[in-house]
C-alpha cells in the first residue's frame, strides 16, 4: 500500500476527535454532557451535534443513557485521551522547542493531533518529556538547535532536498523550481 493511502484508513476524523474531547471535557467540568452542551462547547447547532454524535454512538465511541446523558465508552475515552495528549505534546514541541508562535502552534497541533499513530505519539511524548526534564544535555541540545543556521550541503548531498533542487531556497516564498512531487 502506498503511504498516502494510510490517511484514508484513519478511524477517527478531525471533527470526531473534537466531539469526543468536548464530551470528555464536559464530563470533567460539570459531571454530565448532553447534545446541547456539546453543541454549545463546539459552537455548532444542536442538529449538527446530534447527527455527529449519532455516528459516534454507532461506531462505539459514545454511549447515551435513557435520560439522554452522554458518556464515553472505553474506546471513546482512550481516543479522547490519546488525541488530547498528542495535542499537548505537539504544542510543546512546536512552541517551546521549535519556537513557533503560540497561536500557530495550537492551530498546527489541532490539524494533526488525531492523525498520528500510537507509536509516534509515544515517541513524541518521550521527546517532549526529555526536553522538559531540563537535563543539561537537553538544554545544550536546545541551545544548539536554536543557534543552528541551516546550510545546505547541496541538493545531491542533502537528505532533505531533491537531487537537483535545494528545498531551503524555496522556504517562505513562491519557488520557481519544478518539483516532481
N, C-alpha and C positions, 0 to 999 in steps of 0.2 A: 504494500500500500504506500502511496506517495504521502509524504509528511503533511502536505497542506490539507489532505483529506481528513486527517486526525481532528481538525477543527469541527467537522460535521459530526463527529462521534461524541461531542460534549453532551453529557446527560443533563446538565443544568445551564440555562441561559442566563444572561446578564440580569434580566428582569426577575427571573425566578429566584436568583440569589438574593436580590433586594427584598422580595416578598418574604423569603424565609428569615432574613436578618431583621426585617421590620417586625415580624411576629415574635421573634426571639427577644428583641428589644422591648416590645410592649409587655410581654410576659414578665420580664425582669423589672420594668418600671412600674407597672400598675397591677400585675398579677393576673391579667386576662388580656385577651385580644379578640376583637370581633372584626368582621369585614370592614365595617365603617371606620374602625380605629386604624386599620392598615391603610385604607384609602386616605385618611387624613394624614397619616405619617408620611406616605409616599407622594402626597399632593396630587392624587388622581381621583377620578369619580368612583363612587361605590360600585357602580355597574362594572367598570373595568376591573376593579379589585376582585369582585365576585367571580368573574369569568376566569381570571388567572388563578385564583385560589382553588376553584373547582378543578382545574388542571393539575395543580399541585397535590390535591387530595387524591386524584385518580392515579398519580404516579407514586403515591405512598409517602410523600414528604410531610403532609399536613393532615391533622385529624380535626374533627368538629363534633362537639357533643350535642345532645338533644336541645340544649339551650342556645345553640349556635356560637358557642365559645370555641375559638381556635386553639390548637396546640400543635406542637411539632412532634412528629414521630421520631424514633431513634435515628432513622436515616436523615430526616429533616434537620434534627438537632446537630448531627455530625456535619452535614453540608454547611449549615449556617455558621457553625464554629470554625470550620476549615476556611471558609471564604473570609470571615472576619479576621482570622489570624493572618491569612495571606495579605489582606488589605493593610493591616497594621505594619506587617513586615515590609511590604513594598513601599509604604510611605516613609518608613525609617531609612530604607535603602536609598530611595530617590532624594529625600530631603536632607537627611543628616549625614549620609555617607557620600552621595554623589553631588550634593549641593544644589539640587533642583529647587526652585521656588516652592514654598509650602502648598499653595493653592494648586499649582500644576502637578505636584507630587500626588495630591489627593485625586485629581482628575485622572492621571495616568494609572494610578493604583486601581481605581474603580473600573477602568477599562479592561484590566487583565486579571483581577483578583480571583475570578471564578474559572479561569481557563487553565491554570497550572495544575500539574499532576501532584499527587501526594508526595512523590519523591522530590520534585522541585520545591514544593512548599517546605518540606522538612529541611532541605539543604539551605534554602533561603533563610529560614528561621535560625539555623545554626550559624550562618554567615553574619546575620544581623546581631545575634547574641554575642558573637565573638567581638564585634566592633563596640558593642555597648558595654563589654566587660572592662573596658579601659585598661586592658593589659598593655604593657609597654610595647610589645610587638604590634598590637593592633593600632595603637596611637602612632607608632613610627610608620606603619604602612599607610595609614590615613593621611598623615602629613606628606609622605612621598606622593600619594595619589593626587592630593590637592596641588602639589607643586609641579606635577608632571605636565610637560608640554608634548603633545603628540608630534612625532617626527617620523613621517612615513619613510621607510627604507626603500621605497619604490614599489610600484604595483606588482612586479614579479616576485619580490621577496616578502611582501606584506600578506599576512593571513586574512586581513580584513578587506583588501582591495580585490578588484577583478584583475585579471592578468595584464590588462593594458590601461586601466583607468584607476587613478588614485581616488578613493572614496572620500578622503578628507578634503579634497579640493571642492567637493560638492556640498559639504555641510553648510546649512544656513542660507543657501542661495539656489537659484534655479541652475541646474547643471546642464551644460551643453553637450556632455558626453552621452553617447547612445549606450544604454545598459541593456544587456541581453536578458534580464530577468523577466 
